[in-house]
Amino acid sequence: MSAGARSALELALRHPDRVSALILIVHACLVRFGAGLPVVPFFRGITEAILVAFSTSSSSATLPFAMSVAVNN
């Protein structure tokens, strides 16, 4: 494990609330500035796929649903 990965893991274990906020901010910036999409409608559109992904442990069950959300939204 690299030193950067080790320090990132230690930060995540010590401050999970800060890491969650940082992940949300980074993803919002990537959606807005990387893809040029509006942030709030994007997150509203992927909410269903995220809920299915976190409620199941099977990626094969999640993938078809995520693809349908991507096509329809």
Secondary structure by P-SEA (a helix, b strand, c coil): ccaaaaaaaaaaaacaaaaaaaaaaaaaaaaacccccccaaaaaaaaaaaaaaaacccaaaaaaaaaaaaaac
